[in-house]
């Protein structure tokens, strides 16, 4: 089986050697065998064909996901003795920079920090293969299979071409194609003339700050949002923008980019589909408004921007941009970043925690870091009633002391707003 990488996937693949890794650590109490894990991974590869893929290239150096039944590849498992509760944190940062041999091996591996009765099992996967929705699908199936190797986890109908995700009546529509060609040509022209810096920002040391809200505060946050008619996602956008403004001051841009799960816009893409293309919108705050009014305006902006998204047209436009992929990659790496960070809220992870011989104590928010310019991101997720936050950055973009200050201000702003609501009128 073989398919061309789409534009977004090629962008993240890069030269095939530079790491662009997502890491998803899961803390487990109880026991399971190495044999159970290996069998679960084998079954996972049966369910998701592209987990068996390596990268091959045609004569024009165009990359393909390629599977070969004659020479199957196995997802490797690295076992590390567990020495401390914080070891997963250090290993996460380490795994960001361990490259995959994309032309020889699957673009997923497992790192098992194995202890006596407690372990962290870390899924490491190249970002060119997955998005956040795919991560949830993989986690759900994996732990069901570790618990029961014969479990029926279904079979993915893999995306094999653009025709699988764009209806024929749209893909063959003359007006749509003309519009895609026009937008694509304008973007190509703009990129050719847009100057990029001669020298990329020196990334320096990568770091991560991870913390959780307890169950009580997580419930308070949810109730706060309901009372003001906003989502948790919007609240965190408003908090993050304010924290950046207060900490970074003149270096703040009042812009964060938020990814959109195309499954919510394109019903041809199923929940268990493995892919790595998506869309984004940019959120800014209104400095002249108070916190609640600002959050409500941000909520309106997000709804309008999501409503205007045309997932089919966007993909058609991007597929016309392959000739300037190298130019776009250079622009991202060398251009001055106009965003403060990327923010992604994965929401509630509907993954069971109680299994026959083990229990999932927590799932830490997935993190990812890559070579395409500003590495700063905040990822949120909720599991077992606790909101988990991971702030990821590099010293060259956001110094560690600023990162710590941003983390502190996020919590202070949340507590201030919750306290205001609790006070009697």
WOMO-V7295 format. One line per field, one symbol per residue. ss: DSSP state (h for helix, s for strand, l for the rest). A space follows every 10 residues. Layout:
ss=???
This chain:
ss=lsssllhhhh hhhlllllll ssssssssss lllhhhhhhh hhhhhhhlhh hhlsssslll llssssllll lllllsssss slllllhhhh hhhhhhllll lllllllsss sssslllsss ssssssllll lhhhhhhhhh hhhhhhhlll llllllllll lhhhlllhhh hllhhhhhhh hhhhhhhhhh hhhlllllll lllllsssss ssllhhhhhh hhhhhhhhll lhhhhhhhhh hhhhhhhhhh hllllsssss lhhhllllll llllllllss ssslllllll hhhhhhhhhh hhhhhhhhll hhhhhhhhll lhhhhhhhhh hhhhllllll ssssssssll lllslllsss ssslllsssl llllllssss sssllsssss sssslllllh hhhhhhhhhh hhhhhhhhhh hhlll
